[in-house]
Amino acid sequence: MHQYAVPATQFPARDLAVLEDEITELAAHLNAATYRLLTLIREFDERHGWSGEGLKSCAHWLNWKCGINLGAAREKVRVAQALQHLPQISLALCNGRISYSKVRAMTRVATPQNEDYLMMIADHGTASHVERLVRNYRKVKRSEALQRDNQYHALRELTWYVDDDGSYVFRARLSPEQGARIAQSLNVAMDTIHEEQRNAAEDVSAETPIAAKRADALERIADCYVCGDITSEPDGERVVVKGGDRCTLHIHTDMNTLQADGDGAESELASGGCVSAETSRRLACDCAVVQWLDNADGTALNIGRRTRSIPPAIRRALDRRDNGCRFPGCTARHHVDAHHIRHWADGGETRLDNLLQLCRHHHRLVHEGGYSLTLDGAGGPVFAAPNGKLIPNGPDTRFCGNVFALTTGNQRERLGIGAGTLVPLWYGDNMDDGMAVQGLIQRE
């Protein structure tokens, strides 16, 4: 049992001016330490130090190892990456002159061209002033972008005419969103036509001009719409319907491929192409299965009913027990798969003690990524990296550092932090929001 000292509720009488100086000086030391922390985070992120234990990002590592809220951890990584291009803001934080709150706000809009202006506001104002300036500036920029989008929308047009030789000539001016959608649709149609020609053994080696390919693709899109192969969904998306279930991925495989020591290397996708045996095992962990018996010629002898590999009752119990991904350090609670610890193709039973919830990222790591999952004596999951190193179920609880080490470390760096280092040069006057935003815009 750990013994913790309880802070005294009664403080000795001290001079308030001395107490105020201690608070502002220590806060400045914390700012300098925060800069060192951010530089370490940036290096750790750039070297992918977090990836060795199967985590999704540096922010997830900070959430797990340092106990930082995931949203705040993402902000720290963002600020750390932004500071490497902002020398003036970096120097001010390094010297403890400005707070992390001010830096976090400034890095949302700071560039090498305007950071001197932002620093002027930060030196002469509070964190609230900086936040308000950034918020107002972003409103102005959003308003400008909205006006630009409305102009794009107002100028959209599509015209055509029939040329003297009977050819149709089209001319279009589209908004960026419309143009991107149509360009993507043309690319998909071009790929489809090319694949059909290749499967039909047609000569596709001849160089057809790209403009001609786009014309053929546009015709294909029009044909699909006229023939009713494209339907409008309630969410506004338009999808090509070829029949069947659009939400189901059909994979044809056999038990030999699904078994861990099987000889099969790949499984066949109904839409064409193949996936690896291990990918088949991952997808088969939590899916609907149709037992299909055929002979050597491929003739179906018996087709069973479509069944779920995990019954609804067991899935509800699994959701209640795990309530999200069980991989150490992961916080995902939605879009999780039910993983068979011993795959059902290898004889593993679909029981609660043989199931575990994993998010898609970690489910892939356990199957295709070389990570292993076993159970300990108490039935708890034990994960190991591809090199065999066990992944701990919790962060390192060692505690390093204290106020004395913090201040002496900053003094060793000759930062010269004192009681007045952090205090802004603000005397209570009001900030002219319009003038402040205009000054920032002029730096662009």
Residue pairs with C-beta under 8 A, 6 or more apart in sequence:
20 419
21 419
22 419
24 419
24 420
24 421
24 422
24 423
25 417
25 418
25 419
25 421
25 422
26 403
26 407
27 99
27 422
28 96
28 97
28 417
28 418
28 421
28 422
29 96
29 403
29 406
29 407
29 410
29 417
30 96
30 406
31 93
31 96
31 97
31 98
31 99
31 100
31 422
32 93
32 94
32 95
32 96
32 410
32 413
32 415
32 417
33 406
33 409
33 410
34 93
34 100
35 83
35 90
35 93
35 94
36 94
37 76
38 76
38 79
38 80
38 83
38 93
39 80
39 83
41 58
41 62
41 76
41 77
41 80
42 77
42 80
42 81
42 83
42 84
44 50
44 58
44 61
45 58
45 77
45 80
45 81
49 58
49 61
50 57
50 58
50 60
50 61
52 385
52 389
53 61
53 328
53 329
53 385
53 391
54 327
54 328
54 362
54 365
54 369
54 371
54 383
54 385
54 391
55 61
55 64
55 329
55 330
56 330
56 361
57 74
57 77
58 73
58 77
59 70
59 73
59 74
59 76
59 77
60 70
60 73
60 329
60 330
60 331
61 329
62 68
62 73
62 76
62 77
63 69
63 70
63 73
63 329
63 331
64 328
64 329
64 395
65 329
65 395
65 396
66 73
66 395
67 395
68 76
70 331
75 104
78 107
79 100
79 103
79 104
79 107
82 107
82 110
83 89
83 90
83 93
83 103
83 107
84 90
85 112
86 106
86 107
86 110
86 112
86 115
87 112
87 115
88 115
88 116
88 119
89 98
89 103
89 106
89 107
89 110
89 115
89 118
89 119
92 98
92 119
92 122
92 123
93 100
93 103
94 415
95 415
95 416
95 417
95 421
96 410
96 415
96 417
96 421
96 422
97 123
97 421
97 422
98 119
98 122
98 123
98 422
99 127
99 422
101 127
101 130
101 131
102 122
102 127
102 130
105 127
105 130
105 131
105 134
106 115
106 118
106 119
106 122
106 130
106 134
108 134
108 138
109 118
109 134
109 137
109 138
109 440
110 118
111 443
113 443
113 444
114 440
114 443
114 444
116 443
117 439
117 440
117 443
118 130
118 133
118 440
121 129
121 130
121 133
121 431
121 436
122 130
122 424
123 424
123 425
124 424
124 425
124 426
125 424
125 426
125 431
126 424
126 426
129 426
129 431
132 431
132 433
133 431
133 433
133 436
133 437
133 440
136 433
136 436
136 437
137 437
137 440
137 441
140 437
140 441
149 175
152 175
152 176
153 175
155 173
156 173
156 174
156 175
156 178
157 172
157 173
158 170
158 171
158 172
158 173
158 174
159 170
159 171
159 172
160 168
160 169
160 170
160 171
161 168
161 169
162 168
162 169
163 169
174 182
185 217
185 221
186 214
186 217
186 218
186 221
187 217
189 216
189 217
189 218
189 220
189 221
190 213
190 214
190 216
190 217
192 220
193 213
193 216
193 217
193 220
194 204
197 204
198 204
224 230
224 240
229 240
229 241
229 242
230 238
230 239
230 240
230 241
231 238
231 239
231 241
232 238
233 239
239 246
244 250
248 288
249 269
249 283
250 269
250 270
250 271
251 267
251 268
251 269
251 270
251 275
251 280
251 283
251 284
252 267
252 268
252 269
252 270
252 292
253 264
253 267
253 268
253 280
253 284
254 264
255 262
255 345
256 262
256 263
256 264
257 263
257 264
257 265
257 266
257 267
257 277
257 280
258 264
258 277
258 280
258 281
258 284
258 343
258 345
259 343
259 345
259 346
260 281
260 343
260 345
260 346
262 277
262 345
264 277
265 276
265 277
266 274
266 275
266 276
266 277
266 280
267 274
267 275
267 276
267 277
267 279
267 280
268 274
269 275
275 283
276 368
278 367
278 368
279 367
279 368
281 343
281 345
281 367
282 337
282 363
282 364
282 366
282 367
282 368
284 309
284 343
284 344
284 345
285 309
285 337
285 338
285 339
285 340
285 343
285 363
285 367
286 309
286 310
286 337
286 338
286 339
287 308
287 309
288 306
288 307
288 308
288 309
289 306
289 307
289 308
289 309
290 303
290 304
290 305
290 306
290 307
291 302
291 303
291 304
292 300
292 302
292 303
292 304
293 300
293 301
293 302
293 303
294 300
294 301
295 301
309 344
309 350
310 318
310 338
310 350
310 355
311 350
314 350
314 351
314 352
314 355
315 338
317 352
318 338
318 352
318 355
318 357
319 357
321 352
322 336
322 356
322 357
323 333
323 357
324 330
324 331
324 332
324 333
324 334
324 336
324 357
324 359
325 331
325 332
325 333
325 336
325 357
325 358
325 359
325 362
326 356
326 357
326 358
326 381
327 358
327 359
327 362
327 365
327 383
328 383
328 391
328 392
328 393
328 394
329 395
330 359
330 361
330 362
332 359
332 361
335 359
335 360
336 357
336 358
336 359
336 360
337 357
337 358
337 359
337 360
337 363
338 355
338 356
338 357
339 355
339 356
339 357
339 358
339 363
339 366
339 373
340 348
340 350
340 354
340 355
341 348
341 354
341 355
341 356
341 373
341 374
341 375
341 381
342 348
342 349
342 354
344 350
348 354
353 379
356 373
356 381
358 366
362 371
365 371
366 372
366 373
366 383
369 386
370 385
370 386
371 383
371 384
371 385
371 386
372 383
372 384
373 381
373 382
373 383
373 384
374 381
374 382
374 384
375 381
375 382
376 382
380 393
382 390
383 390
383 391
384 390
384 391
385 391
407 417
410 417
411 417
